Each structure stands twice: as C-alpha cells, then as structure tokens.
Amino acid sequence: MELTSGARVAVVGGGPSGSLSAYFLLDLARQTGITLQLDLFEPRDFTQTGPPGCNMCGGVISESLMQKMAAEGIVLPKELLLDAIDSYVLHTDSGAATIHPFHAEMRIASIFRGAGPLGAESQHPLPWSSFDQHLLEMARQSGANVLRRRVRHLDRTPEGHPRVFLHPAKGDSSDSTEPFGTYDLLIGCVGLNGSGVRMFEEMRFGYRPPRNDRAWVGELYMGAKEVHRRLGHAMHIFLLDIPGMKFAAMTPKGHYATFIILGHGVNEEVVKRVFQSPRVRSLFPEGWETPVRPCHCQPRINLGPPVNPFADRVVLVGDCATSRLYKDGIGAAYRMAKACAFTAITRGISAQAFREGYWPVCRQMDRDNALGHLLFSMDGIMRYFSPLRRAMITVIREEQSRPQDPRRLSSAMWDTFTGSAPYRQIFQQAFHPVILWRLFVAMLRALVPGQQTDAIVSTTIRE
C-alpha cells in the first residue's frame, strides 16, 4: 500500500501541522520522482484579524526551530517576527528572578498566528504578517491545491479509500451528499477545537482524541511604548498561589501583550483572580483595566496521548494526535509533519507502515510528556510551601549572578517554558544533586535565619 505517481492526497486543516505535512510530503515526493495531487482544506482566512483568522495559540517560536526550518528551505521573513525574547522574568508570590539563556539559539520570537487581534484592522497597512498564512502559502507554492472550504463529513469506500464531503459553498445549490473527492491518503490536522476530531472518530477505525483541557489566551492592547517599558524583551512567567492555574505567561508582541493561562479547568473565576494578582497588575500601566471584551479565546490544549491516530490510508498529525505538553506546539507540529511525510513516502500508507515509521516518534514525545506531567504536578507543593518558592528564587538569582558556573535550575526553568529541550533533560537538570542541595540550604536560610545555617552554607557543594 504505497503512494505512486498520480495518487491523490487530502489534508484537512491548514494550520502549521497541515501546511507542513503538505510541504514535506510534496517535497519528498519530488525528490523520489512521484507526482502527487494534494488538496488542502482550510476554511479560515488567516489574512483576517480577530476570530476569522485566529488559530487560538500563544504564538511563540524558538530560535532553534527557526534554524531547523531554514535548513529545510522554510525561511521566515522579518515581518512575521514581532519581538525577540531574550530573557524570562519568573514571578512568584515570594519574589521574582530574571533568567537569561546560555546561547542565542535558546532565544524565542513572538508571532501572530493569524493577522492579529480584533481591532488591529484599523492599522493600515498591518505592521506584521500572519505566520499560518505564510506556511499555507508555502504549501501552495509547493503544489498544494488550497481550498477555502469546510469539510462536513469523512468516510471510506468499500475498498478503503477515504472520501471527503464538503459543506456547500455560499450560493451553491448543488447536492452536498456527493463526495468532493476520493483519495489514496487522508491526513487529519484538525486540532482539538471544533468538530474535526469527531469526523475522524466517526470513521470508526479506533481513533480517540487525546485528553485535553481548556486554556485562556488574550491579546491585550497597551501600545508599543508601554509594552516595551513594562515588559522589555522578556517573557514574564507567573507561578502564583491560585488554585486551577499551573502557570501564566505574558509575552510582548509589538503594540500588544499576549496573556496565556494554563491549568486545569481554567474558568472566568481563575482568569479574574490572575488579573487581580499584584504581581500581574504591576506590569500594566497605572489605571489600565482589562477590556470588557478583550480579543481572547479558550482553546483546548493537548494533554495526551491519543488512541490509534492512524489506519490504512488515514493518519492524524498535530494537536489532534500528539504535541508537547504546555509548550512548543509549532515545534511539535514540525516534527510530526516531517515524520508523517517521510513514513508515507518511504514506508507506505498502511496502518502497519504508520505504526512502524510514524508512531515511534509520537510515542517518544508522549513518554517525554509523562515526565512533564510529573514536573508540573509539583506545582501543588510550590503553591502550599512558600519556603520552597523563596528557595527557588534565591537559587536562580545566585546562578544568574555567577555566569561562569553551570546554571542548572535556570536552564531547567528556561527550557520548561520555551521547548528548547525535552522534559527528560529538564528533569535531569532540576533534580541534579547540586540543585537539590542548594534548594535545601536556601530553605534553611528562609526557615531558620541567622548563624545556625552558616556552617551548612559553607559546605555547599562546588561544581
């Protein structure tokens, strides 16, 4: 069961996972002398501001991922990149600490996935471009037939070939019960928001979407001068004593600040408490109030793993299959799209081919996410044990003041929120014996101030 010249491929979803899947598949097909007919279905217009062009994402991309993409011929123009993030400021109820990366490759950039927040259309021309539109246009230039149509239903012929049914186009009175097309391979890149996952469940090949939960993402207008004055070129991370919240992040984006709240069951009450926190309010201009109706969304985020995200001639890629926990969704889409395309071209499009070539990459990410869940499960300890929060801030400050020493805890915290390293590496850094000892000493300082800790402090392990 292989792709041969003239084979038809359908990609449902034109976000990063869909556009990259199309790009890699067409590129690899050309390299192997195969001609494919690829239809990519995406009803949204990423050149529109607000909800019509929104893909519900925080919008950051790492320097290391940009370099990997450039090596594949995917060069991001400057107008896509709004701010270069060169540091993190970690805020807790017990204080704050600034974290700088070791290398330039560890930096990240902020982007708008669509054309920008609702209301930005008043700026003509827009001083930025849409990241998702750039990838979609790149797929089009590679040979994809991009269709601004919404898929209504999916099924398979008795021979097992996928079929795609579309909602009628505006003003079209034709019979929508007829399939738009029958394909040799169907790639689902539908995310977790909307009805896409249900359509693949109804194909009855055993797929079940990953475990997921709601986040909160808002674009807050402050003006470029205030954003730079309040936030600088830093992403601000909040680890606060607010039940239901894992962490929050505030990222500068030109005239806007993107605010993200992640946790379990993030609702209006959690959002309200976060914005009322003195640590958060200190970053806003004096007298500034959260808009009554800010441009915001509550997307579902992947907590993984899925069940059976492939079958003969069908495979799912991106958030509807596997992603990285709480971070680097674009990087995960890049990795999964490349693995899917390589498997389809070199191994085939049977369930067995995807099990052998695509699934191991997914499983590796899922296993790493399990360590991520373990790390984030400790937020309860941090929340209810303030000496540990103070100790963490103290150790990070000490590391940042000694750049010649290995900054293990600083690196672990940086990588936790950027996606620059797998959770396995973060776990090794955070639980290194030297870090545990320094945290212990810092907690003693907090709990028993005075000369009682001097002898212990003097024996701190030297790296």
N, C-alpha and C positions, 0 to 999 in steps of 0.2 A: 504494500500500500504506500505508494510514493507520489511525489509531485513531479509531473513531467511537463514538457512544453505544451502550452495551451490550457493548463489547469487553471481553474477559477478559484479564487480565494476571497472570502468575505471577512472584513474586520469590523466588528460592531463596537463603536466607541472611538472618538478621536482625541482623547487626552494623550498624555505622554506615553502610556503603555500602548495605546492603539497606533499612534503615529510612528513610534519607534519600532513596533512589531512590523508594520508595513515597510518602513525604511530598510530594516535589516533583512527582511525576507526578500524584497526586490533586489537589494544589493547582492546578497549571497546567490540568488537565482542567476543574476547576470554573470557572476564570476564562474558559475558552473555551466553556463550555456543554456539555462532554462528560461523560457519566456512565460511569464505569469500574467493573468488578468486579475487584478486586485481591485475590489470595491471596498471603500472605507465609508461607513455610515456614521455621520455625526450631525445631529440636528442643530446644535448650538452654533452661534456666530461669535467666535472669540474676538472679533473686532468691535463688539458692542460692550459698553460699560454696564456695570451692575449685573443683576441675575441672568440676563440673556446670554452673557459671555463668561459667566463665572463657573469655575470648576471646583470651587469650595476647597481651597487649600491655602496654607500659610504662606507659601511661596518663597522658599529659600533653596539655594543650590550651592554645593561645596565647590571650592577651587579644584579639588582633586577630581571630581566628577566632570567639571568643565574640561579638564585636560584629557580625560579618557574619551569624552565625546569628540573633542577636537582631533584626537588620533583616528577616529572613525570618519572624519570628514564633516562632523557636525560642529560648526563654529558659530558661537552665539555672538551676534552683533552687540555693540556697546549700548545701543538704545534699549536693550532688554534688561540691562543690569542697573538697578536704581541706586543701591548703596553697597559698598564693600564693608562687610562686618569684620573688624579686625580685633575685637575683644568681646568678652562676655562680662556682664556685671551680675553676680549672683546675690539676690536679695533674700534674706530670711527675717523672721521676727526678731532675731538676735543680732542682726548686723548685715553688712554687705561686704563683698570682696570682688575685685576685678581680676579676670583671668585672661592672659594673653597666650596665643598659640606659640608652639615651638617654631613652626615653619610657615612660610607664606602659603604652602599648599594646603594648610589646615583652615584657611580663611573660608568664609562663605559670602555669597552675594544674595541680595533680596531682589525678587522679581514679582511682577503681576502675571498670574496665570492667564487671566482674561485681559480686557482692555483697560481695567481699572475699576475703582468703586463707583457706585451710583452717585451721580453728581459731577464726576470728573469730566463728563462730556462737555461741560461749559468751557473747558480749556481747549482752544483750537490753535494749532494742532496739539494733540496729546504729546507730552514730552517723554513718552515711553512707548514701548511696543509690547504686544502680548506674547508670552513665552509659548503657550499652547498653539497659538496661530502660527508662530514661526515653525514649530515642529510639524504641524499639519501641512503647511505649505512645502516644507522639505519633503514630506512623503508624497505630495502631489507631483513635485518636480522629479521624484524618483520613478514615477509611473503609476501611482495610485489614482484611481478614479474616485475623487472625494464627492460624496453625495450628502447634501444637507437635508436628509430625510430621517424620520423617526421610525425605528423598527417596531412593528406591532406584535409579531409572533415568529417563533422559530420551530421548525420540526425537521424530520428526516424522511426521505423517500424510503420505500420498502428495501431498496438496495443500500441504504445507509448514508446517502448523500444529504448534507444539510440544505435546508431551504429557508429563505428569508422572505418574510411578508412585511410590507410597509403600510403605515397609515397613509391614507390618501393625501396627496399634495393639495395645498389650498386651491380651491376652484376646480379640482379634478373629480369628475363624476364616474370614473372608471371603476370596475369591480375590484375591490381591495381583497377579495377572497382568493385571488390568484397570486401565486408566489412571484416576487420580483425576480428571483433567480435561484438556481440550484448550483451548489458549489462543491468543490472537492475538499476544501478545508474551511472551517469556520473558527475564527479567533475572537473570543469574547473579552473585551476590555471595557466593561460597563461600570466599574467601580462598585460602590455599595449604596449609592443614593439613587433612588428611582426604581423603576420596575425591571431593570436589566437582569438582575440576578434571578428574578422569578421566571423570566423567559427561559433561562438555561436550566433551572430546576424542572420546568415543565417538559423539557426534552427527555427527562426520565432516563438519564444514564448514570444516576447515582450522585450527582453533584449536590453538595450542600455548602452554602456560603460560609466564610469564616465568622467566628464570634466577633462581635463588633459593639461599639458604644458611640454615644454622641459626644462631640466636642463643640466648642464655640469659637468662631473666628469672626473678628470685626475689623473693619478698616476705619480708623479714627483720624479725621482731618484736624491738623494743628497748624499747617503752613510750614514751608521748608525751613525757615529760620528757627521756629520754635522746636521743630523736630530735631534739628542739628544741635541746638542749645541744650535741650533736655536729654536727648538720647546719645548724641555724638554718633560715632560709627560703631556702636556696641549693641548687641542684643542683650536685653535685660530679662533675666530669668528669676521667677518668684517661687520659692518654696515656703509656703505660708501655712499657718495653722488654721486651715479652712477645710472641714470635712467635705469629701466629694471631689476635691481638687488634688490631682497629682502634682502638676506644676502649671504655671502660666508663663508666657513669653511675650515680650513686646519688641518689635523689630522696626527700625526706621526704613521708610520707603518714600523718599522724596518729600512730598507735602503731607504724607500720611504715616501713621504708625499702625502696623498690623498687630492686633492683640489676639492671642490664642490661649484658650483654657482647655486643658486636658484633664481627664479624671474618669470617675465612674458616675454616670447619671448626672452629668452637668446640666443644671436647670437654671431658671431665672433667679432663684434664691442664691445659688452658688455664684452666678455671674455678678449679682448685686453685691455680695459680700466681698468678692475680689476687688471690684472697683471702689469699694468703701475703705479698703485697707490703706492705712497711712503710707505704707511702702509704695503702693501703686500710685496713689494720689500725688505723691511728691514729684512724680515725673511729668505731671501735666501742668500747663500754665496756670497761674493763680486765677481762680474763679472759673476755670474751664469745667464744663459739665458734660457728661456723656450724652450725646444726642439721643433724643427720644426714640428715633428710629435710625440708628446708625446702619450703614451698609454692612450687614452681618449675615451669617448662616450658621447652621448647626449640622455639619456633615457627620456621617458615620465613618469611624476610623477602624481599621483592621486590627483586631486583637489576636487573630489566627488560632489555629490553622484551618484551611478548608477541608472538605471531604471530596475526594475524587474529582479534581478540577480538569479532567481530560477524559476523552473517549476516542474511539475511532473517528477521525476526521474532525474532532472538536477539541479545543483547548482554551482555557481561560488564563488571562495574564493580568497582572496589576493587583489593585486592592481587592478585587473580587476573588482573587486566588491567594497570593502571598505578598506581604510587604514587610517593611521593617517597623518594629514596634515604636510608636511615638516619634519617629523621625525619618528623614531621608526617603520620603515616598518617591521622589523623582529618581533617585539613585536605584531604588528597588525596581522601579518600572524599567529602567535602562537594563539592568541585569537580567530580569525575567524575559524581556522582549528579545534580547540577544540570544538567550538560551533557547527560547521557543523557536526562533527563526533557524538557528543552527541545527536543532533537532529535526525540524520539518524538512530541511534541505538535505541533510547528510544521513539521517536515520530513517525518515519516513513519517507518515501521519497516522499511524495506527496507535491504539492505546498503549500497546507494548513499547513502541518507539518513544512515546512521550514518557512512559514510566521509566525507561532506561536513560533517556537523554535529558529530559526536562525536569522530572520530578526530583532527582537528587539535588538540583540547585535550589528548588523550593524547600526541600526538607532541611538543607543546611541552614537556610535562613530561618526556618521555623524553630530549629533547635537552638539557634543563637538567640531568638526572641524569648525562648523559655528562660534563659539567663537574664534577659532584660526584665521579664516579669518578676523574677526574684529580686533584682536590684530595686525596682520601683515598689515592691511590696514592703520595703523597709521605710517607706515614707511615713508609715504609722509610728514607727519608733522615733523618727526625726520630729514628728509633729508633737508627740507627747513627752519627749525627753529633751528639754531645751538645752541642757549642758552639752549634748551631742551636737546640736546645731551650732552652738557657740564654738565648740571644739573644731568643727569642720571649717568654719570661717577663719579661725585662728591659724589652722594648718595651711590653708590656701594662701592666706596673707604671708605667712612665713616662707612658703615656697616661692611666691612671686617676688619676694624681696631677695631671694638667693637664686638668680637665674643660672648660676653655674652648677647647681645641684639638680638631680632628676626631680621633676615636678610631677610626681606620680598622681597625687589626688587632683591637682589642677588639670592634668591631662585626662583623667577619668571623667571629670565633670565636663570638660570641653567636648570630649567625644560622645558623651551621653546625649548631648543636645544638638550635635552637628551631623552625626552619621559618619564621621571621619574614620571610625574604627568599629569592628564588631563588638557586641556585648561581651564576648569571651575575653577580649583584650582589656576592655573596661573593667571587668570583674577582677582580672589579674592585677591591674593597677590599683584598684580601690582597696583590695584585700591583701596587698603586699604587707609582710610583717612590719616593715618600717613605718608604713602609714598607720597600721593598727596601733603601733606603739606611740606614735606621735599624737594620735587622737586620744589615746588613753591618758597621756601626760597632759594634754590640753584640757581634758575633762577634769583631771585632778586640780589643775590650776583654777578652773571655774568653780569647782565644788569646795575646795579647801585652799583658799588663797593664803599666801604667806610663806613662811620659811619651811613648812612641812614638806612642800613639793620641791624645794631647791635641790636636794640630794638626788631625787628621782630625775628631775630635769637634766641635771648634769650628766646623767648616764645615758641620755638619748642616743640611740644608735646613729653612727655616722655612716653615710652611704659612700 
